[in-house]
């Protein structure tokens, strides 16, 4: 770490920062689960009932993530880490 780079630790924002970190990891896992589910649907190896259940589950997870972000005052962009040349950690929010 160079002299200009400092770790910003603020006890006033620790809860908010921790919530952002945890929700970032949860959002990454949610997106991975969604991709896996869509891949299985595309492969056609699921019953109609399983496809319906997956769809409802993914919608519920998405809604709950929105509720949690709202509760902690976070936007979808707050949950995205810039990894430099690798791009961003999670996909941009869907519109």
Secondary structure, 3 states (H helix, E strand, C coil): CCCCCCCCCCCCCHHHHHHHHHHHHHHHHHHHHHHHHHHHHHHCCCCHHHHHHHHHHHHHHHHHHHHHHHHHCCCHHHHCCECHHHCECCCCCCC
